[in-house]
Amino acid sequence: MNSLVTPWNESLDVSVPARAPALVETDLASLDEHLDGLFDGRLSAVLIKRVASDQDCSRIFDNFMRSPGLYQRSDGVSGRMVGTNAFMKDTAAMLLDYLRNNGYAELLFEGANNVFRLLYDAIEDAGHRFRPAYINGVPSPTHRATIWDDSCIEQLVLKAHTDWPQVRHSGREYSDVTHPIAVNFYPRHPDGKASCVRLYDLVPTAHWLRERGIHAGGYPIDFAELHEVPYLDIVPSSGDMLLFAAANVHSVFQARGHASDVRLNINGFIGYSRRANRVLAWV
């Protein structure tokens, strides 16, 4: 995989690193060695192994499946979800969604260790000032859970996209984060290399996205346009947490096998805000 170094917005003063390592594997105790590289764009992906036990993973998965807050997304991104869906919502609509759904996301960790709190503790222990972003004075939700089920070509279950437009155009406290980091925790993940996160060596510019009519949200990017783009396939296991550069185009693949081959992803975002002088978290 080539370095993930394409600037994500030509109009911003973005410091582009000379090269970015493809993937680092670590554990939570050693994450502090890699956080600066993530926050300043020198690292593209860090896979934290076994942040949750098998018992905790099973409890979280059961909490998801039994949640009274489980619903089917209806915004063009197909999946079953628990928690706040902020995609392409203005602040008023997002806060209404937050009031309706965020409590269910917090209850996903009932009876289990909350791995997002463990991550945030690790960020603070590494010397970074940290807090949730604020939205009209309200602390942002920090995670939501999804089982993606897009029906499209090959084994694609989440179409290719970039997340930087949702950050830059949000008008919220985190909109100045230059290197947004996707946080993905997998209480349940299929075995085998056919089920993976594909991270492309492409950070689309604003002009590239505007030409395709997806400048506002960065979704979806036509799979056919990515055949010549180098990529890295990342294969997590149940209990792992993946942190990766969310401005890079990425998609999710899953082998078509047994009904038990389910990927449950609990995700959010973090990133360093110069304006707030803190690492912020949001969904």
N, C-alpha and C positions, 0 to 999 in steps of 0.2 A: 504494500500500500504506500502511495506517495504521501508526502506531508500534507496535512489538512490546513492550508495556509491562504486560501482565497479570501480576500476581505469581504465581509458580509454586507457592507453598505459603502458605496464609493463616496458618499457625501460626508462620512464620519472620519474623524482622525483616529484611525485604528492602527495600533502597533501590531504588525504581522510578524510572527516568529519565523526564524529561518527554517525550522523543521519541527515536526511534532511526532513524538513516539506513537506507534499504532495502538498499543494496548499495554497497560500495566495491571498485573494481578497482585493483590495484597490482602491483608486482613484489616479489621477496623482499628486494631491497636497501632498499625503502622501507616494509617491513612495520612497522618500529619506530614509525612515525607512528600506527599503528592498534591496536597491541596493548593499550594501556590501555583504549581504548574497548570492545574485546572482553571483557577481563577484568572490567570493572565494569558491563557490560550496556548501555552507550550505543550500541554498534554491534551490528547483528544479523547481518551477513554481510560477509566479505571474500574476494574471489576473487583469488588470487595467480596471475598468468599465467606460463605457461612455466617452471615450476620444474624441469622435466626435458626433455632433448632428445628428438627423435624416436628416436634410436638407443637411448638409455636406456629409453624407454618400450617399445620393441619387445623389448629384452632382459628387462625385468621381466615383460612379458606372457608371453613364452616360458617364463620361470622358473615362473610360476604354472601354466601349462597342463601343464608337464612335472613339476611337483612331486610327489614321492611322498607328500606330506602333504595332497594335494587330497581333500576329502571333501564329501558332501552333508549339509547341516544337517538335523537331525531333531527340532527343538524347536518346530515350528510356524511358524518364520520361514524361508521357503524360499530356498535359495541354495547355490551351490557355494563352498567356503571353504578357505583355507589360513591356519592360525594359531589362536589361542586364542579359543574361543567362551565368553564369560563370562555370556551372557544367562540370568538367573534361576538362577544357580548359587550355592551356598554356597561358603565359602572353600575347604573341603577339595576339593570337586569342581572348582573353578576351578584350584587348584594342580595337580591331576592332569591336567587339560586342558592347562595350561601346560607341564608336563613332556613331554607327548606331542606337542604341536603347535607350540610357540613357535619352536623352532629352524627349522622350515620357513618361518615368516614372516620370520625374519631373512635366510634364504637367497634370498628374493625379490629382494633388491637385489644379489645376486652379479653382479659384472661391470658394475655401474651405480652412479651416485651415489645414496646413501641420502638421499632428500629429507626424511625425518623428522629425520635428524641435522642437515640444513641448517636446517630449521625451528627445532630446539632451539638451534642455534648463534645464530640470529637473535634468539630470545627472550633468551638470555643477553647477547648483544651490546647489547640494548636496556636492560640494567640489571636484569633480573629474575633472581632466584635460581630455579633450575630443577632438577628431577630427576624420575625416575619415582616414582610412589607405591609404597609398600611394603605387601605383603600377607603378614602373619605373618613379617615379616623378609625376604621375597623381593621383589626389584624387580619391579614389574608389567610385563607385556608392554605395548608401546606401539602396536602396530599389528597388523592382520590384514587379509586380502584376501578380497573376496567378489564374485561375480557373482550379483546378485539375480535370482530367477526365479519370484516369486509369480505365480500364475495367478488373476487377478481382473478386475474391471471395467475398461473402457477400456484404456489402456496402462500401468496401474499395475503396477509390478514390486516395489515395497516399500510395504506398506500404511502408512497414516498412523499416527504415534505420537509420543510425547514421551519423551525420555530422562531427564528429571529424576528419576522414581521409582527408576530403577536406580542413580542416584547417591546420592540421599538415603537409600534403604533398604539400601544395600550394607553398612553397618556397617564400611566400610573407611576408610582414611586420607583419601580424597577425598570422603567423604560430606558434608563441610561446604562444599563448593564451591557457591557461590550461582549462578554463571553458567557452567555447563559448556559448553565449546566443542567441537563436533564437528570433527575434522580429516579431510578427505576428499581423497585424491590419486587422480587418474585417469590411469593409464598408457594406458588405452584408453577412449574415449568416443565414442558415435555422433554424427554431425553432425546438425544440424537442431534447431529449437526444440521439437519434439515430445518430445525426450529431455532431461529437466530434473529438478532438485531443486525441489520446491514447498515453500516456507516460508510457513506460515500466520501470520496475526496473532492467534494464540491460544496462550497458555500456560495449560493447564488447572490449576485448583486441585485440591487433594487431594480435596475434596468432589465435584467434577465427575467425577473419575476413579473414585472409590469408588462413585458411583451407577451406573457402567457396568461395574463389576466388574474394572477394570484398574488398580487403585491400585498394585499391587506392581510391575508392569513397564511400564505406559504403552502397551501394544501389545495388539491393534490398535484404532484408533479408526475407527468406522464412517464411510465416505466420505460417506454421505448427510447426516451431521450437519455437514459442512463447506461445503455449497454456499453459505451466506450469509456465510462468513468470508472477508475479503480475504486475498489471498496474493500472493507474489512468486515467479515462475518464474525460476530461475537455470540458465543453460545453460553448463556448463563445456566446455572442449575437452580433447583428449588432451594431457597434460603439465601441466595446471592443478591447483592445490590450492585447495580451498574450506574456509574456516573459518566456521562459523555457530553461532548460539545454539541449542544442542541441546535446551533446555527448550521451545522453540516447536514446535508440531506441524509435522511435515514428512513428506513422502512422495516417492517416486521414480517418474517416468514415463519410458517409453521407447517410441519409435515401433516399430511392428511392420513391419520391412522385411527386409533381407537377413540371412543367417546371420552375416555379418561385423559386423553392428551390435551389438557387444558393449560393455557398460560394465563395466570392471574397476575396482573401488573399493578402495583400501587405506586403512583408516580407524582412527582411535583418538580419544581425547579429551584435552583439556588444560583447566586451569582454576586460578584462584588460590584457595589454601586459607589462610584466616586462621590456622587452628590450626598448620599447618606453616610459615606465613609464606613460602611458595614457590609457584611455578607447578608443578603436578604433571601427570604424564602417565599414562594408563591405557587399558585397553580395556574 
